[in-house]
């Protein structure tokens, strides 16, 4: 009795499901998370700098609008959102959406490093759970089916 190996038809590996469009979408989603996560830090530095010289935004001031660093953060966020929007054109939502959680992790890590904010143990645990959850969802995403009608 001759058997043929057809394991690829019954259980495809993750590499077989990654088309060039999915890889483009994955790269766009990852870059989007980086830009969006970094933008929060840049905008906060701009707000702090503007608050030191004028009326704080929390007190009704708008001196941050004259702060170039805040505008750099805003442009960075816009670039990230455009990359996120473009990612949906290349990859299915089940692949792109979980990677949005990475912007939270990037923001938390950069806040700890750049803004010297303390990340408590529950913050570290939350970041780890986001990474595990996003990775699990992305690796086990179902194949995208062709539209039939």
Beta strands, then each sheet from edge to edge (+ up, - down):
end
